[in-house]
Amino acid sequence: MNTTDIINHDKQDYFPVFARYDIVLDHGEGPYLYDTNGKQYLDYLAGIAVNIVGHNYPPLVKAIAEQASKMIHCSNLYYTEVQAQAAAKLKALSGMDKVFFANSGAEANEGAIKLARKYATAKDPEKIQIISALHSFHGRTIATLTATGQEKYHQGFGPLPAGFDYVPYGDINALTAKVTDKTCAILLEAIQGEGGVHIPSANYLKEVKTLCEKYDVLLIIDEIQAGMGRTGTFFAYQQFGIQPDIVTLAKGLAGGVPIGAFLSTNKLAHTFKAGDHGSTFGGNPLACAAANAVLTAIETEQLMANATTVGKYLLEQLSHLKTQYPTLITDVRGKGLMVGVELTKPGRDIVNHCLQKGLIINCTANTVLRFVPPLTITKEHVDQLITVLNDVLPTHID
Ligand SMILES: *Cc1c(COP(=O)(O)O)cnc(C)c1O
């Protein structure tokens, strides 16, 4: 199929749920992607915070190839070495006590919600309420879209499961007003990603934790986007001095192979008994081999330190753009390599223009340019980004 055939086939055959851009991607190398015409793109999206070791990273490719030739899949009814290793590595890096592997972020959050409900309802059958934040994003399954505090994701999919409530993100008073002794868990992103890269104030998560302790409420932190070292620490919440009861991961965990995980402290270790949860594919040998390679790379390539240093430089350079184009850019915010640039207008035209210039970026929440590149990028890649933005942005000032 040539490029046009591919696009036409997709339009005829595939559910049109994605507002796709008109390029067909073919392969990648490091922080670069190439389309079917051989055009190079600098990748500041990384498959939406997924390709944390970049594209075609040799140790990841090798781990996947070797595992594929050995055993791609076997049932979770049996033990495998790669799964035991992945769980041990993840525990060591995260400081959590128990691990379960799923296949996606939504599934990880589903599992986290199940774990929280089982734990809390054993104490009181009415302790079912899950409170999440407005502008949050937790996934597309029925329970996780319900937990997602954005009306647009709910429309048409009712009846939604009961027991979900929402509060403005960052507002401890609003949260305090919602919590009762029927509250099971508070579910929050440590930094909101899809909602527009919103960072809470320094004390917010600590206050949330105190509230949780007071009312015997579980704290679930969704680190699916901000976790895996992206903000400079393994989890973003570590920069806010809290310890959640449950954490969820996915996106970057296996560098692009589908995976998700929820982790808990020992407090919840005995909640799930045999048969309470499961997955056919979750944590299969292929995904775990990939996760092992990524978790190893985080240490050997010092990806967290790199995210801190290069992220700081990225934030500085983008802040210069804000001074240069004050009528277009109203805010630049981020931690490590998770950065958002708030615009005074919708960003889709800018994203398209950047694509023409060989740069892949993303716009979320309509007006926020989001930068979530591989954690392997260098300052030179930041300079390349800024060069393109300096070329593109002035032509979008009204
Ligand atoms: C992407 C994302 C999810 C959903 O992950 P999927 O793998 O698409 O199901 C959940 N929470 C957050 C914070 C995310 O960024």
The ligand as a Gaussian input file, in Angstrom:
#p B3LYP/6-31G(d) Opt

LIG

0 1
 C       -3.048000       7.578000      29.395000
 C       -3.570000       7.644000      30.771000
 C       -4.479000       6.695000      31.257000
 C       -5.072000       5.608000      30.388000
 O       -4.114000       4.746000      29.873000
 P       -4.514000       3.749000      28.668000
 O       -3.289000       2.903000      28.514000
 O       -4.796000       4.604000      27.472000
 O       -5.694000       2.982000      29.090000
 C       -4.865000       6.787000      32.576000
 N       -4.392000       7.752000      33.382000
 C       -3.518000       8.681000      32.942000
 C       -3.014000       9.727000      33.891000
 C       -3.090000       8.677000      31.622000
 O       -2.261000       9.622000      31.173000

